[in-house]
Amino acid sequence: MWECEWARKLLTEDIVVPTTYRYPTEEILTMSQSEVIDHIRSGAIFGAAEVDISVPVNLIETFDDFPPIFKNAEVNPDFEKQKQQQQPPNKI
């Protein structure tokens, strides 16, 4: 279906467009480990989780060589040029 057809359909037919889904735990900003487990078991939360991971100061050197799970990076034209320069040329 084309976009114009959908727009016409919305105007001429009684179509209920669902609103954004609100998660049952959306208003909870912090949870303990047991609360997270309880919510997973009940089905209130699922999928991916955004977490803050910290290491005690006395163990930072122990875990210093572990790569991050995710890395936030700003991607701009200079970043792309650097990545291309780091890759070896393709041999055909």
Rosetta silent file (secondary structure, phi, psi, omega in degrees, C-alpha in Angstrom):
SEQUENCE: MWECEWARKLLTEDIVVPTTYRYPTEEILTMSQSEVIDHIRSGAIFGAAEVDISVPVNLIETFDDFPPIFKNAEVNPDFEKQKQQQQPPNKI
SCORE:     score description
SCORE:     0.000 S_00000001
   1 L     0.000  134.464  178.349    0.000    0.000    0.000 S_00000001
   2 L   -80.915  157.782 -178.826    1.313    3.442   -0.921 S_00000001
   3 H   -58.360  -40.558 -179.870    1.450    6.297    1.587 S_00000001
   4 H   -65.403  -35.231  176.805   -1.227    8.262   -0.283 S_00000001
   5 H   -65.777  -41.553  178.967   -3.540    5.247   -0.168 S_00000001
   6 H   -63.857  -43.707  179.391   -3.010    4.933    3.587 S_00000001
   7 H   -61.424  -42.363  178.736   -3.732    8.646    4.120 S_00000001
   8 H   -64.562  -41.165 -179.899   -6.944    8.320    2.080 S_00000001
   9 H   -63.107  -40.335  178.598   -7.944    5.211    4.036 S_00000001
  10 H   -61.927  -35.780 -178.843   -7.451    7.048    7.341 S_00000001
  11 H   -77.709  -31.359 -171.727   -9.802    9.799    6.179 S_00000001
  12 H  -102.254  -16.414 -176.876  -12.526    7.562    4.743 S_00000001
  13 L  -122.875  158.408  176.669  -12.591    4.533    7.072 S_00000001
  14 L   -84.432   88.684 -179.906  -12.827    3.991   10.815 S_00000001
  15 L  -110.980  128.428  177.149   -9.264    2.856   11.465 S_00000001
  16 L   -93.991  117.135  178.465   -7.910    2.803   14.979 S_00000001
  17 L   -94.808  120.441 -177.133   -4.227    3.681   14.958 S_00000001
  18 L   -64.063  144.896  176.124   -2.545    2.342   18.100 S_00000001
  19 L   -83.482  173.491  179.486   -0.808    4.845   20.312 S_00000001
  20 L   -61.494  132.535 -179.876    2.720    4.399   21.569 S_00000001
  21 L   -68.922  132.503  176.029    2.984    1.405   23.872 S_00000001
  22 L  -103.511  125.871 -179.680    3.737    2.318   27.475 S_00000001
  23 L   -74.653  143.390 -178.635    5.826   -0.201   29.353 S_00000001
  24 L   -60.172  -25.618 -177.954    4.557   -1.243   32.787 S_00000001
  25 L  -106.193   16.649 -173.818    7.894   -0.281   34.367 S_00000001
  26 L   -60.723  -33.792 -176.348    8.408    2.945   32.385 S_00000001
  27 L   -83.998  -10.169 -178.479    8.073    5.221   35.423 S_00000001
  28 L   -87.553  117.489 -176.176   10.561    3.232   37.561 S_00000001
  29 L   -87.944  -30.956  178.268   14.005    4.797   37.201 S_00000001
  30 L  -134.742  145.416  178.284   15.998    2.393   39.366 S_00000001
  31 L  -139.738  147.361  174.350   15.395   -1.239   40.343 S_00000001
  32 L   -77.486  169.122  179.808   17.213   -3.717   42.517 S_00000001
  33 H   -60.415  -43.226 -178.719   18.405   -6.996   41.038 S_00000001
  34 H   -66.729  -34.330  177.110   15.510   -8.893   42.634 S_00000001
  35 H   -66.201  -42.075  177.846   12.986   -6.356   41.272 S_00000001
  36 H   -60.083  -46.793 -179.510   14.397   -6.750   37.753 S_00000001
  37 H   -62.038  -42.536  178.477   14.160  -10.547   38.033 S_00000001
  38 H   -61.530  -43.198 -179.753   10.577  -10.320   39.350 S_00000001
  39 H   -67.390  -36.127  177.062    9.543   -8.025   36.474 S_00000001
  40 H   -65.674  -45.007 -179.329   11.156  -10.328   33.891 S_00000001
  41 H   -63.381  -35.606 -179.191    9.363  -13.345   35.363 S_00000001
  42 H   -80.345  -12.199 -178.888    6.022  -11.512   35.330 S_00000001
  43 L    87.394    6.378 -179.492    6.550  -10.380   31.727 S_00000001
  44 L   -70.945  -31.239  175.312    6.488   -6.677   32.655 S_00000001
  45 L  -129.369  149.395 -179.141    9.927   -6.151   31.096 S_00000001
  46 L  -160.836  169.733  175.797   11.643   -7.977   28.260 S_00000001
  47 L    86.350 -138.941 -177.032   14.177   -7.406   25.521 S_00000001
  48 L   -91.224  156.706  178.256   17.240   -5.234   26.016 S_00000001
  49 L  -128.287  141.029  173.658   18.165   -3.328   29.148 S_00000001
  50 L   -97.532  121.201 -176.530   20.122   -0.123   29.563 S_00000001
  51 L  -129.585  155.032  172.230   22.382   -0.475   32.585 S_00000001
  52 L  -103.839  123.696 -179.046   25.124    1.481   34.263 S_00000001
  53 L  -110.723  131.550  176.837   28.138   -0.674   35.045 S_00000001
  54 L  -132.442  156.163  179.469   30.763    0.429   37.498 S_00000001
  55 L  -120.599  134.284  176.158   33.879   -1.171   38.913 S_00000001
  56 L   -57.133  144.893 -175.233   35.135   -0.554   42.433 S_00000001
  57 H   -53.088  -39.734 -177.038   38.198    1.689   42.435 S_00000001
  58 H   -70.876  -10.605 -179.944   40.439   -1.075   43.833 S_00000001
  59 H  -111.144    3.197 -177.276   39.559   -3.352   40.865 S_00000001
  60 L   -58.419  -44.090 -179.373   39.893   -0.877   37.989 S_00000001
  61 L   -65.487  -32.744  179.528   43.373   -2.098   37.035 S_00000001
  62 L   -63.152  -40.874 -175.989   42.177   -5.725   37.101 S_00000001
  63 L  -102.209   12.907 -175.699   39.458   -5.028   34.525 S_00000001
  64 L   -61.252  -33.749 -176.346   41.302   -2.314   32.585 S_00000001
  65 L   -89.960    2.072  176.392   41.909   -4.497   29.518 S_00000001
  66 L   -77.848  130.833  179.285   38.274   -5.644   29.195 S_00000001
  67 L   -72.331  154.408  176.919   36.562   -3.997   26.226 S_00000001
  68 L   -69.486  154.437  177.748   33.335   -2.095   26.838 S_00000001
  69 L   -70.101  -47.175  175.737   30.079   -3.841   26.004 S_00000001
  70 L  -129.850  149.674  177.115   28.893   -0.784   24.091 S_00000001
  71 L  -128.261  122.394  175.195   30.817    2.301   23.165 S_00000001
  72 L   -81.306  130.830 -179.364   29.129    5.622   22.528 S_00000001
  73 L  -144.147  145.154  175.447   30.888    7.479   19.747 S_00000001
  74 L   -87.844  124.714 -178.861   30.152   10.527   17.671 S_00000001
  75 L  -102.765  120.658  178.764   30.195    9.612   14.009 S_00000001
  76 L  -139.249  176.618 -178.195   31.178   12.390   11.638 S_00000001
  77 H   -56.531  -37.627  179.554   33.023   12.566    8.292 S_00000001
  78 H   -64.455  -39.676  178.915   36.436   12.598   10.018 S_00000001
  79 H   -60.387  -45.393 -179.182   35.540    9.445   11.964 S_00000001
  80 H   -63.432  -41.090  178.548   34.583    7.654    8.741 S_00000001
  81 H   -61.917  -42.255  179.429   37.845    8.703    7.038 S_00000001
  82 H   -62.356  -42.925 -179.887   39.868    7.353    9.987 S_00000001
  83 H   -64.023  -39.511  179.920   38.030    4.009    9.866 S_00000001
  84 H   -67.166  -37.499 -179.850   38.656    3.707    6.105 S_00000001
  85 H   -69.045  -28.913 -178.632   42.355    4.491    6.540 S_00000001
  86 H   -75.934  -25.449 -177.737   42.657    1.784    9.224 S_00000001
  87 L   -81.726  138.474  176.298   41.228   -0.934    6.948 S_00000001
  88 L   -69.200  151.337 -179.868   43.566   -2.702    4.541 S_00000001
  89 L   -66.235  147.251  177.940   42.731   -2.233    0.843 S_00000001
  90 L   -72.181  134.973  175.892   40.581   -4.900   -0.783 S_00000001
  91 L  -102.651  124.979 -178.655   42.458   -7.246   -3.082 S_00000001
  92 L  -101.515    0.000    0.000   40.415   -8.357   -6.081 S_00000001
